[in-house]
Amino acid sequence: MEELLIPLSFFLAIFGMVYLYLSTRNKERLALIEKGADASIFMRGKSYTAPIWKVIILNLALLLMGIGIGTFIASILDNYTTLDEDAVYPATIFFMAGVGLFIGFNMTKNLDKE
């Protein structure tokens, strides 16, 4: 019985969050329309953003490059310093992956400006 409760509660929690998000968004839009606001304000943000596939590919590529560079730097640090191997590899890989994602975030902002 316990094996069933965990996935069930997980999906119920996701359903609850999606339901609350959609119902709140609908109520906000109805309130704005009742006040006389133009319905085009809901579509304005979508026309100025970059396509999502470009953002995903850019961030994924920079993440994987960051992991590769992090592994390479960790290997160099492991061979030429007295640092502990168990600490150098995860720290360098996560740091460089984070740097890659940060660069991807800034490049995504530049895609939106074009």
MOGI-V510719 format. One record per backbone hydrogen bond with DSSP energy under -1.0 kcal/mol. CO is the residue of the C=O (numbers start at 1). NH is the residue of the N-H. E is the energy in kcal/mol with one decimal. If there is no record, write none. Layout:
co & nh & e
CO & NH & E
CO & NH & E
This chain:
co & nh & e
1 & 5 & -1.2
2 & 6 & -1.2
4 & 8 & -1.7
5 & 9 & -2.6
6 & 10 & -2.1
7 & 11 & -2.4
8 & 12 & -2.2
9 & 13 & -2.2
10 & 14 & -2.0
11 & 15 & -2.5
12 & 16 & -2.5
13 & 17 & -2.1
14 & 18 & -2.4
15 & 19 & -2.7
16 & 20 & -2.5
17 & 21 & -2.2
18 & 22 & -2.6
19 & 23 & -2.7
20 & 24 & -2.2
21 & 25 & -2.3
22 & 26 & -2.2
23 & 27 & -2.1
24 & 28 & -2.3
25 & 29 & -2.3
26 & 30 & -2.4
27 & 31 & -2.2
28 & 32 & -2.2
29 & 33 & -2.4
30 & 34 & -2.3
31 & 35 & -1.4
32 & 37 & -2.4
33 & 36 & -1.1
38 & 41 & -1.3
39 & 42 & -1.3
40 & 43 & -1.0
51 & 55 & -1.4
52 & 56 & -2.5
53 & 57 & -2.3
54 & 58 & -2.4
55 & 59 & -2.5
56 & 60 & -2.6
57 & 61 & -2.5
58 & 62 & -2.2
59 & 63 & -2.2
60 & 64 & -2.5
61 & 65 & -2.3
62 & 66 & -2.2
63 & 67 & -2.2
64 & 68 & -2.3
65 & 69 & -2.8
66 & 70 & -2.3
67 & 71 & -2.2
68 & 72 & -2.1
69 & 73 & -2.8
70 & 74 & -2.3
71 & 75 & -2.1
72 & 76 & -2.1
73 & 77 & -2.7
74 & 78 & -2.4
75 & 79 & -2.1
76 & 80 & -2.2
77 & 81 & -1.2
84 & 88 & -2.2
85 & 89 & -1.6
87 & 91 & -1.5
88 & 92 & -2.5
89 & 93 & -2.4
90 & 94 & -2.6
91 & 95 & -2.2
92 & 96 & -2.5
93 & 97 & -2.2
94 & 98 & -2.3
95 & 99 & -2.2
96 & 100 & -2.3
97 & 101 & -2.2
98 & 102 & -2.2
99 & 103 & -2.5
100 & 104 & -2.2
101 & 105 & -2.1
102 & 106 & -2.1
103 & 107 & -2.4
104 & 108 & -2.0
105 & 109 & -1.8
106 & 110 & -1.4
107 & 111 & -1.7
108 & 112 & -1.7
109 & 113 & -1.1
110 & 114 & -1.0
